[in-house]
Amino acid sequence: MAERGNKRTMMGVVVSDKMAKTVVVLSERLIKHPQFHKYLRRHVKYKVHDEKGICNIGDKVLIVESPPLSKDKRWRIGKVLKKAK
């Protein structure tokens, strides 16, 4: 069981910034196929709260789990790791 105060974090790339105070972040992970032993890419998109509007498309960001902010938003921007060119 997770201790109180420890939030899940993930890295991802911003794929959309068209909403007000919200960005869409694509997070990828590799899984190993149980039978064929090949690595497969799995991805998921998260709606992330961006209060200050500092993220742009292509930025690599760290997102942190938070209490629900709306119907779909459960994550906040932790920090911008790399700005897009």
Residue frames as a rotation matrix with the C-alpha (Angstrom) as fourth column:
MET 1
0.577 0.817 0.000 0.00
0.817 -0.577 0.000 0.00
0.000 0.000 -1.000 0.00
ALA 2
-0.090 -0.614 0.784 1.31
0.543 -0.690 -0.478 3.46
0.835 0.383 0.395 -0.89
GLU 3
-0.447 -0.140 -0.883 2.23
0.867 -0.310 -0.390 5.74
-0.219 -0.941 0.260 1.94
ARG 4
0.670 0.727 -0.152 0.33
0.690 -0.685 -0.234 8.95
-0.274 0.052 -0.960 2.42
GLY 5
0.570 -0.422 -0.705 1.93
-0.277 -0.906 0.319 11.79
-0.774 0.013 -0.634 0.48
ASN 6
-0.600 -0.763 0.242 3.67
-0.024 0.320 0.947 9.61
-0.800 0.562 -0.210 -2.11
LYS 7
0.447 0.755 -0.480 2.22
-0.487 -0.245 -0.838 10.52
-0.751 0.608 0.258 -5.50
ARG 8
0.315 -0.296 0.902 2.66
0.712 0.701 -0.019 8.55
-0.627 0.648 0.432 -8.70
THR 9
0.157 -0.321 -0.934 4.75
-0.500 -0.842 0.205 10.30
-0.852 0.435 -0.292 -11.34
MET 10
0.418 -0.045 0.907 5.13
0.696 0.658 -0.288 9.67
-0.584 0.752 0.306 -15.07
MET 11
-0.526 -0.568 -0.633 7.04
-0.110 -0.693 0.713 11.15
-0.843 0.445 0.302 -17.95
GLY 12
0.190 0.602 0.776 5.43
0.805 0.357 -0.474 12.01
-0.562 0.714 -0.417 -21.24
VAL 13
-0.887 -0.420 0.191 5.27
0.438 -0.640 0.631 14.34
-0.143 0.643 0.752 -24.23
VAL 14
-0.256 0.802 -0.539 2.68
-0.084 -0.574 -0.815 17.09
-0.963 -0.163 0.214 -24.68
VAL 15
-0.715 0.053 0.697 0.60
0.658 0.390 0.645 16.34
-0.238 0.919 -0.313 -27.78
SER 16
-0.012 0.733 0.680 -2.10
0.677 -0.495 0.546 19.03
0.736 0.466 -0.490 -27.43
ASP 17
-0.740 -0.200 -0.643 -2.35
0.629 -0.545 -0.554 22.42
-0.239 -0.814 0.529 -25.71
LYS 18
-0.684 0.495 0.536 -5.57
0.247 -0.534 0.809 23.74
0.686 0.686 0.243 -27.25
MET 19
0.366 0.853 -0.372 -7.62
0.672 0.034 0.740 23.72
0.643 -0.521 -0.561 -24.03
ALA 20
0.271 -0.206 0.940 -7.55
-0.490 -0.870 -0.050 26.40
0.828 -0.447 -0.337 -21.35
LYS 21
0.054 -0.390 0.919 -5.35
-0.998 -0.007 0.055 25.29
-0.015 -0.921 -0.389 -18.40
THR 22
0.569 0.130 0.812 -5.21
-0.228 0.974 0.004 21.72
-0.790 -0.187 0.584 -19.73
VAL 23
-0.147 -0.599 -0.787 -2.72
-0.989 0.073 0.129 19.83
-0.020 0.797 -0.603 -21.87
VAL 24
0.931 0.363 0.038 -2.84
-0.358 0.928 -0.102 16.30
-0.073 0.082 0.994 -23.22
VAL 25
-0.043 -0.987 0.152 0.25
-0.963 0.082 0.255 14.22
-0.264 -0.135 -0.955 -22.40
LEU 26
0.751 0.183 -0.635 1.15
-0.442 0.853 -0.277 10.97
0.491 0.488 0.721 -24.19
SER 27
0.097 -0.692 0.716 2.97
-0.908 0.233 0.348 8.48
-0.407 -0.684 -0.606 -21.97
GLU 28
0.485 -0.009 -0.875 4.62
-0.596 0.728 -0.338 5.38
0.640 0.685 0.348 -23.50
ARG 29
0.145 -0.486 0.862 5.84
-0.803 0.451 0.389 2.19
-0.577 -0.749 -0.325 -21.90
LEU 30
-0.306 -0.314 -0.899 7.35
-0.775 0.631 0.044 -1.06
0.553 0.710 -0.436 -23.14
ILE 31
0.374 0.385 0.844 5.83
-0.763 0.645 0.045 -4.44
-0.527 -0.661 0.535 -22.26
LYS 32
-0.751 -0.642 -0.155 7.22
-0.636 0.642 0.428 -7.86
-0.176 0.420 -0.890 -23.06
HIS 33
0.188 0.824 -0.534 4.92
-0.875 0.388 0.290 -10.22
0.446 0.413 0.794 -24.94
PRO 34
0.265 -0.087 0.960 4.49
-0.795 0.544 0.269 -13.35
-0.546 -0.835 0.075 -22.80
GLN 35
0.764 0.091 0.639 4.69
0.155 0.935 -0.318 -15.85
-0.626 0.342 0.701 -25.67
PHE 36
0.810 -0.383 0.444 6.86
0.494 0.038 -0.869 -14.22
0.316 0.923 0.220 -28.34
HIS 37
0.317 -0.714 -0.625 9.22
0.795 -0.159 0.585 -12.31
-0.517 -0.682 0.517 -26.01
LYS 38
-0.309 -0.326 0.894 9.08
0.748 -0.663 0.017 -9.19
0.587 0.674 0.448 -28.19
TYR 39
-0.644 0.085 -0.760 8.84
0.529 -0.668 -0.523 -5.74
-0.552 -0.740 0.385 -26.66
LEU 40
-0.114 0.728 0.676 5.69
0.889 -0.229 0.396 -3.84
0.443 0.647 -0.621 -27.59
ARG 41
-0.972 -0.157 0.178 4.95
0.088 -0.935 -0.342 -0.14
0.220 -0.317 0.923 -27.17
ARG 42
-0.006 0.974 -0.227 1.84
0.961 0.069 0.269 0.74
0.277 -0.216 -0.936 -25.22
HIS 43
-0.910 -0.292 0.293 0.71
0.228 -0.945 -0.235 4.32
0.346 -0.147 0.927 -24.80
VAL 44
0.057 0.923 -0.382 -1.98
0.998 -0.041 0.051 6.23
0.031 -0.384 -0.923 -22.94
LYS 45
-0.448 -0.127 0.885 -3.06
0.292 -0.956 0.011 9.87
0.845 0.263 0.466 -23.09
TYR 46
-0.210 0.325 -0.922 -3.68
0.968 -0.065 -0.243 11.84
-0.139 -0.944 -0.301 -19.90
LYS 47
0.409 0.325 0.853 -5.41
0.337 -0.922 0.190 15.20
0.848 0.209 -0.487 -19.52
VAL 48
-0.175 -0.664 -0.727 -3.12
0.972 0.001 -0.235 17.22
0.157 -0.748 0.645 -17.26
HIS 49
0.838 0.491 -0.238 -3.75
0.538 -0.816 0.209 20.47
-0.092 -0.304 -0.948 -15.38
ASP 50
-0.312 -0.901 0.302 -1.42
0.923 -0.363 -0.129 23.29
0.226 0.238 0.944 -16.51
GLU 51
0.399 0.579 -0.711 -2.40
0.805 -0.593 -0.032 26.30
-0.440 -0.560 -0.702 -14.38
LYS 52
0.080 -0.477 -0.875 0.23
0.013 -0.878 0.479 28.71
-0.997 -0.050 -0.064 -15.72
GLY 53
0.941 0.337 0.006 0.08
-0.005 0.032 -0.999 27.62
-0.337 0.941 0.032 -19.36
ILE 54
0.238 -0.951 -0.200 3.83
-0.703 -0.310 0.640 26.93
-0.670 -0.011 -0.742 -19.55
CYS 55
-0.300 -0.355 0.886 3.63
0.178 0.891 0.417 23.78
-0.937 0.283 -0.204 -21.72
ASN 56
0.078 0.257 -0.963 3.67
-0.916 -0.363 -0.171 23.68
-0.394 0.895 0.207 -25.50
ILE 57
0.956 0.292 -0.017 3.37
-0.265 0.844 -0.467 20.84
-0.122 0.451 0.884 -27.99
GLY 58
0.560 -0.762 -0.326 6.48
0.035 0.415 -0.909 18.67
0.828 0.497 0.259 -27.99
ASP 59
-0.011 -0.554 0.832 7.63
-0.889 -0.375 -0.262 19.47
0.457 -0.743 -0.488 -24.44
LYS 60
-0.168 -0.102 -0.981 8.81
0.276 0.950 -0.147 16.54
0.946 -0.296 -0.131 -22.34
VAL 61
-0.056 0.283 0.958 7.15
-0.768 -0.625 0.140 16.80
0.638 -0.728 0.252 -18.92
LEU 62
-0.900 -0.103 -0.423 6.91
0.220 0.732 -0.645 15.04
0.376 -0.674 -0.636 -15.57
ILE 63
-0.102 0.933 0.345 3.31
-0.468 -0.351 0.811 14.66
0.878 -0.078 0.472 -14.41
VAL 64
-0.976 -0.203 0.085 2.17
-0.146 0.309 -0.940 14.05
0.164 -0.929 -0.331 -10.82
GLU 65
-0.374 0.873 -0.312 -1.00
0.661 0.487 0.571 12.39
0.651 0.007 -0.759 -9.63
SER 66
-0.950 0.140 0.280 -3.52
-0.280 -0.780 -0.560 14.66
0.140 -0.610 0.780 -7.87
PRO 67
-0.489 0.862 0.134 -7.07
0.297 0.309 -0.904 14.55
-0.820 -0.402 -0.407 -6.55
PRO 68
-0.154 0.473 0.868 -9.73
0.986 0.130 0.104 14.85
-0.064 0.871 -0.486 -9.28
LEU 69
-0.800 -0.168 -0.577 -9.82
0.164 -0.985 0.060 18.34
-0.578 -0.046 0.815 -10.78
SER 70
-0.248 0.781 -0.573 -12.62
-0.942 -0.334 -0.047 17.67
-0.228 0.528 0.818 -13.30
LYS 71
0.763 0.628 0.150 -14.32
-0.565 0.762 -0.315 14.72
-0.313 0.156 0.937 -14.98
ASP 72
0.901 -0.410 -0.143 -11.14
0.187 0.663 -0.725 13.67
0.392 0.627 0.674 -16.83
LYS 73
0.202 -0.902 0.382 -8.25
-0.369 -0.431 -0.823 15.46
0.907 0.025 -0.420 -15.08
ARG 74
0.981 0.034 -0.189 -6.40
0.150 0.482 0.863 13.51
0.121 -0.876 0.468 -12.38
TRP 75
0.204 -0.979 -0.008 -2.85
0.978 0.203 0.051 14.79
-0.049 -0.018 0.999 -13.04
ARG 76
0.921 -0.063 -0.385 -0.85
-0.031 -0.995 0.090 18.02
-0.389 -0.071 -0.919 -12.68
ILE 77
0.617 -0.783 0.081 2.36
0.052 -0.062 -0.997 19.23
0.785 0.619 0.002 -14.32
GLY 78
0.728 -0.472 -0.497 5.30
0.636 0.194 0.747 18.46
-0.256 -0.860 0.442 -12.02
LYS 79
0.120 -0.693 -0.711 8.04
-0.185 -0.719 0.670 20.06
-0.975 0.051 -0.215 -14.09
VAL 80
0.953 0.060 -0.299 9.03
-0.300 0.024 -0.954 20.63
-0.050 0.998 0.041 -17.68
LEU 81
0.510 -0.790 0.340 12.06
0.339 0.548 0.765 18.43
-0.791 -0.275 0.547 -18.36
LYS 82
-0.660 -0.711 0.243 12.81
0.497 -0.170 0.851 19.58
-0.564 0.682 0.465 -21.91
LYS 83
0.109 0.672 -0.733 11.27
-0.279 -0.687 -0.671 22.38
-0.954 0.277 0.113 -23.96
ALA 84
0.460 0.130 0.878 10.38
0.745 0.481 -0.462 21.79
-0.482 0.867 0.125 -27.59
LYS 85
-0.632 -0.766 -0.120 12.34
0.541 -0.546 0.640 23.66
-0.556 0.339 0.759 -30.23
